[in-house]
Amino acid sequence: MQKGIAGISAVKNLTEAGFDVTGFEASDAIGGLWHYTEDARTSCLSILKKWMWLILQFGFSDFPYAGDASDGPLYPKKNQAFLESYAEHFGIVHRFRLNTKVTTVSRVGDKWSLLLTDAQGKREEEMFDRLVVCTGLFQTPKEPRVEGLDQFRGKILNAHTYESPKSFDGKRVLVVGLGSTATDIARGLAGRANQVFISHRNGCLMLPYGKANDVCFPPLREQRKAIKRPPFEQGQILHKAFLEMQDEAFNLRPEWGLANAPAMPHKLPIIGDEFHDLLVSGTVTLVAGVSRVLDSHVELTDGKKLEVDAIIFAIGYNKSFSLLGPYDPSRHMPQAWKDARGSMGRPLARLYQGIFSLDFPDSLAYSETVGPTLSASINADLASMALAQVWLGASKLPSAREMAKSADTQNQMVISLAKEAEIFDPAIVNTTEWTIWADRAAGLGIQDRIGYGWKSWWLWLTDYRLYKTLLDGKFVPQVYRIFDEGKRKPWKGARESFFKANGMS
């Protein structure tokens, strides 16, 4: 079952490993929520522009995005075109069955039974040996819990039902939430709506466009140093770098309430270039959190009242694994997660390395529930390369007991973070440990060449130019396809592409 970046990458990498793969997509085009038209948007993510430099700018390890941050943001149509070209390049377009929704999953003998429904409502059942779930992280908008919503006489929408700023001309609009979606909605409303307010409770870091790549994806020498640091210390260093970047780029005013913004992994930063200008000009006004709603007013937590015509909730999405029924990986969530104030009612999957089902690790996997980096394409590529090699038998899984222990350790890390505050993604992992595991499982050959073993010394001795650039050059995912460890397929053009990305011929 595919839904966008994770599904396309899984189909490609599993096909490359020799599996006969079929991808199901409920919409009429590959790319899932990135498929966009003005008349009928598939998801609110269609309006996201500013985070695309980080989510997909890098592209995939053997199919890099042709532009760079200086080209400007990746708009939804560009994003969709890139995903389509990726599928066409690797000849996997025919493997996707569009307009086909998976409505039920069950286990029949040693097979997975999928009940499918097409666009005309016709139903059929198909059997498969293995199943990879890539249904996406953005499924159902969170329900707002605000007193008095039923009394409000104006429009109430969420980021999914919001379609266009055209219908808000001359209106007073309150957007609830302060993230990429909320700020993009505000940008669209600016100049059309009479007043635009954004209600928030905790603030948010603002970063200049295109500048965070070097911090989030430093050269491999810096990544090697980070391996020796505890995850908590790594997080502190990243947050400090973000703060310095923010303070250098913007002059934040105290009345905006952005001081003491939550750090990652509690909240993702927003891209602030245009948004900062809207705040300075007063076109968009930041206000306190919503306390309750009256018939034509909103009462804020600081006691102020706003008269508004419409409220748009951009407070995130809920994910569900209920389609898997008795094999739902979140069915045994610890009570500590449910009680943690940062869990926000979301499911916490119990999976080995965020990928493998503990019930059927040899035939059931998830390719969108692991978040080692802030790049969706890198996450999907690494996860599906590792998955393909494990299912192929080139890499082995540990015992059931070890996998369960690893999954519980991962869950405990997430729970400890959620006790402090909401976390932006329950699928976060210990980046250092996960990256080392993925390198071994997929056969990337990177860790051995940036360490102190014989492969590192041999590379230094025989190919110093590559060794030096690998350690200190600009990071791009093409490095994942340079070396041949006898597992995932290397890319002949990876070396040249890597040097080109570093300004070298």
N, C-alpha and C positions, 0 to 999 in steps of 0.2 A: 504494500500500500504506500503510495508515494504522495508527497505534498511539498513540492518545491525543491530547494537546494539539496536537502538530505536525501530525498527520494531519487533525484536524478543522479546524484553521485553514487548512491548505493547500486542502482541499476548498472551504471557504467563500470564500477570497479568489480562487481560480482560477475558481470558478463566477461570482463577482461580476464578474470581468473578461470573462466571456462564453464560457468554455470548458465543454465537456460533460464533467463529471467523475464518475468512479466511485471510491469508496473501499472497499477491502477490509479487513475486520476478522476475525481468526480467532476471537474470542470472540463471545458472543451479545448484546453491547451496545456501543454507541459509547463511546469513552472509554478503550478498551484497558485498561491496567493500573490505571486508577482505578475500574473496575467491580469492586465488592466485595460479597461475601456472607459471612456467618459460616461457611457450610458449605464453600465452595470459593473461596479467594482467588486472584486472578489473578496477583498479584505481591506480593513483600514490601513494596512501596511502599504497599500498602493499610494498613499499620500506621503510616505516617508521618503525624504530626499537626503537629508544631511548626514544620516548615519551610514549611508551606502558606501562611503569611502572606506569605512572600516569593516562593514559586513562582507562586502563582495569585491572590493577594489583589487585584492590580490588574485582573485580567481582561484583556479585549482592548480595542483602541483604540475600537471602536464598540459594545462590549458590556461595560461595566465591571462588576466584582463589586460587588454592592449593599452589602456590609458594609465594615468597616474593621478594623484591628488590634485595636481595643478589644472587638470582638465575640467574641474568642476564636479559637482555631485552627480551620482548615478541616479537618474530618474527612473521610475518604474518601467517605462517602455524600453530603455536601454538595458535595464536589468533583465527583463524578459527576453530581449533579443540575444543577450549574451548567453543565457541558459539554453535557448533554442540552438544557437550556434555550437554550443558545447555538445549537445545531444546529436546534432547533425554530423559534427566532426568525427565523433566516435561511432557513428552508424547505429545508434540505439533508438532512434525515433520510432521505429516499427515495434519496439518492445513495450510501448506505452498504449494502454487501452483507455482512451479518453471517454468522458461522459459516463463513467462506470464507477458507481459507489459501492464500497464494501460495507454491507449492512450488518453482517453477523460473521463471527469467527468461532469455529468450534474444532475440537480434536476428534478425529474419527480414525481409530486404529493408530497407525504411525504417521498419519497424514494430517495436514491442516485443511479444513473445509472452509471455503469462503462463499458466503451467499452474496451475490452481486446483483445490483439493480442499475439498469441503464436509464438514459434520459427519458425514454418512453414508458418507464415503469416496468419493463420486462425483467423478470428475475431468473437467475440461473445459479447453479452451484458448480464450483470448480475445486479440485483437490491439488495441493502442493506439498512437496517434501519439506520445504523450509519457508519461513515467513519473516520478513523484515518490516517492522512498523515504522513508518515515516509520516505520521499524520500531522506533524507540526506542533508548534508551541502556542499558536494563536488560534484557539478554537472558539471559545465562547467568552464574550465580554463579561467582566465581573459585574455583578449586580451591586449598585450603590446602596448603602445602608444609611440613609439620611431621613431624619424625621420630617414629615410633612410633604414628601414628594407628591403624594396623591392629591394635595390641595393646590398644587401649582397650576396656574391657568395658561402658562406659555408652553413652548415646545420643550420636550425632554428627549435627548438623543444620547447615543454612545458613539464611540469612535467607529463602530461598524455600520451604524445606520446613518451617520453623517456622510453626505454625498458631495455637496458642493457649497462653496461660500455664497453662491448667487442668491440663494433663498434667504439670506440674512442681511440683505442690503438695508441700511438704516436701522438695524436692530441693536439692542443691547444684549450682548452674549457673554455668558460666564462659562469658561472651560474649566472643568475640575480635574486636576492632575497636573504634574509638572514633569513631563518626559518628552521623548522625541515626538510622539504622536500629538501630544497637547500643543507643543510649540509649533509644529507644522500646521496644525489647525489654525492657531492664532495668526501665523504668517498669511494664510490664505484669507482670513477674515479681515486683516488689516487693510484699511482703505475702502472697505465695503460696509462692514458693520459700523454703527454709530459709536459704540464703545465695546472694547474687548477686555475682559478680565480673565485672569488665570488664578484659580484658587489652589493654594498648596499649603502643606503643613510642615514640611521638613527641609525645604530648599533643594538645591541641586547644583552640582558642579557644572560650569560652563567652559567648554574648550574651544579654541579657535579651529576652524575648519582645516583638516589635513595635517595638523601638527602632532596628533597623538600617536601616529603610527610608530615613530621611533621610540616612544615610551612603552607602548603595548607590545611591540615586536622589535626588541633591540637586537643588535648583532649577536651571533651565537656565542661569542666570548662572554658577553654579559649574561646571556642565558645560562651558560655553564657556571658562572659565579653564583647566579641566583639559586641553582640547584642545592648549594651548600647552606642556603639560608632557610630558616623555618618559614612556612607559608604565611604566618602572621606578620613576620618581618618583611617578607616580599610585598604584602599588601600595604604596609605602612610606607614603604619606599615608593610604590606606585602612586599612592594617594598624595604624598608630598610632591612628587613630580607633577601631578595634575594640578595641585594648588598653585605651584609656581608658574605653570603654564597659563592658568586662568588669570592670576594676578598681573602677569606681564601683558596679557592681551586685553583685559577689560578692567574698567573702573566700576566695581559693583557698589551700589548705593545701599546704605543700611536699611532704608525703608522697603527695599525689595525682599528682605527677609531671607537672603540666600547664604548668610553666614552659617558656619557649622553644618554644611551640607553633608549628608550621609556619604560614606566612602564605599567604593566597591568592596565586597560584592553586595552591599545593601542597596545600592542604586547606581544605575549607569549614568554617566555624565550626558549632557546634551551639547549639541553644537551651537555655539552662541553668536556667530558673526552677525547675521541679519537680525536675530532675535534681540541681541543687546541693543542694536540701534532702535528697535521698536520700543524697548523699555525706556531708553533715554529720551526719546521724542514724546513719550506718553501715549503713543498709539495703542500699546498694550500695557495694562496695569496689573501688577502682581498683588494679590490680596491674601488674607489669611484663610484658613480652612473653613469649610462649611459646617455650621452648627445645626441649622435646621432651615427648612424651606417653608415660606408662607405663600399666599395665593399669587402675589406678584413680586415678592421680595425674597431675598436670601439673607439669612442672618449668619454672620461670620463668628468665628471663635473669639475674635477680639471685641465683639459687641457691635461692630458696624453692620449696617444694612445696605444691601444693593438692590436697586430696582432693575430687573432684567426681563427680557422677552424670551430668552431661550437658555437652556443649560445643556452643555455637552459634556458627558462623562468620558474621560480618557484615563481610566484608572487601571488598565491592564486587562489580562485575559486569564481564564481558567483552563487547565488542561484536564482531560479525562482519559483513563485507560479502560473504561468500562466495556469497550468493544471486545476486550479479551476475556470477559466473563470470569470464570474461576482461575484464570491465569493472569489476571490483572496484577502487575508487579507492585502496585501500591496497596494491595488488599490487606496487608499486615503492617500498616503504618504504626510506628511506636507512639504510645500515648504522649511521650515527651514532644514529639513533632506536632501533634494536634494541639497541645497546650502552649507551644511556643508562640509568642505574639507575632513573630515574623512569618509564621506558616501561612496565615491568611486563608485558611481553608483549602489550600492547594494540596494535591497528592504528592507523595514522596515515593518515588519508585525505588525498589530494592533490586538492583541489578549488578552483575559483575562488570566492573569498569564502565558502568553506565550504558552498557550495550547488551550483555547477554542475560537472557532469562535464567533464573536459578532453577526453574521447573524443567525447561527443555533447552539447555544452552547450545545443543547441537542443531537446533532447528528453529528457535524463536529468538529474535534480536530486535533491538530498537536503535535506530540510527540518528535520532534527533534529541535524545535525552542526555547527551553529554556535552558539557561546555568548558573545555580546557582553555579556550581562547575567546576573544571577542569577535573573531571572524567566523561567520556561519559556514563559509565555503571551506576553510581550513579544517574546522571541526568535522564537517561531513566527510571530507576527503580522507582524513586520517582514520576516522572511525570505520568507514566502509572498507578502506584498504586493509586494516587490521582484521575486521570481520571476515573478509574474503579469504585471507590466508589461514585463519583459524578453521573455518568451515572446509577449506580445501585440504586441511590436514598438515599444512606446512608449518604451522605453529600450534602448540598444544595448550589447552586450558588446564589449570590446576585442578585438584580434587574438589568435589562438591563442598566439602567442609571449608577448604581454603577460600573458595569463591564466596561462600556465605559470610565468612569472617571479613573478607575484603569489602563486601557490600555493606555490612553493618558498620564497619569503620568509616566508610564514606558517609553513610547516613548520620552517624554521630557527629561528624564534622559539620554537616549541614545544619543539624539540630542546634549545635552550640552557637552557630552564627545566627540562627533564627531566634534564639532566645534574646539576643541583643536588639534586633529590629528586623523588619522585613528584608528578605534577600531577593534580588531581581530574578534569580533563576535557581530553583531547587536542584537543578542538574549540574551545578558546578562541582568540579572535582579538584583534588590536589593536583595542580597543574604539573608540578615537577614529576611526581610519581606516575601520573597518567601518560605524560609525554615519553618517559623512558619505556613504559610498557608498550605503548603504541609503536615506538621505534623498533623494538624487538619483534613484536607480533607481525607488523607489516613488512619488516625487513628494509627499513629506510637507510640504515648504516650511518646515521648522523652522530649519534651519541659516542660511538667508538672512535670517531674521527675528530671530535672536539675535546676528547678527554686526554688521557696520558698513556693509553695502551699502544700496542705495536702498530695498529692501523693508523693511529694518529701520527706516530713517528714516521711511518712509511709514506703517508701522504705528504708530510713536511719535506721528506727527502726527495721524493719523486715528482711532486707537483706543487711546489711551494706557492705558486701564483693562486691556485685553487685553495690551498690550505689557508693562506693569508686572507683571501677574500671571504672565504667561508666563515672565518672567525670574526673578522672586523668589518666586513662589508654590510651593505643594506640587506636586511632579511627579506626574502621572498620565498614562497612555498616551492619553487622549482628545486630547491635544495633537496626536497624529499624524493626526487626522482633521479638524482645524479648517479648514485651508487647502486651496484647490482649485488645484492646479498642472496640471490637465488629465490626470492619470494615475490613481492609485488614487482610488476614489470617496470624497469627503468625507462626513462624517456631520452632518446638520443639527442634531442634538442635542449635538454635541461641545462647542460653546462653553458652552452652559448647564450641561452635565455637568461641565466643567472648573471653572467658577466655583463650582458647588455643592460640588465636592470641596475647594475652598479656602474654604468657609464664606461664600460670597458668593451673593446671589440674582440 
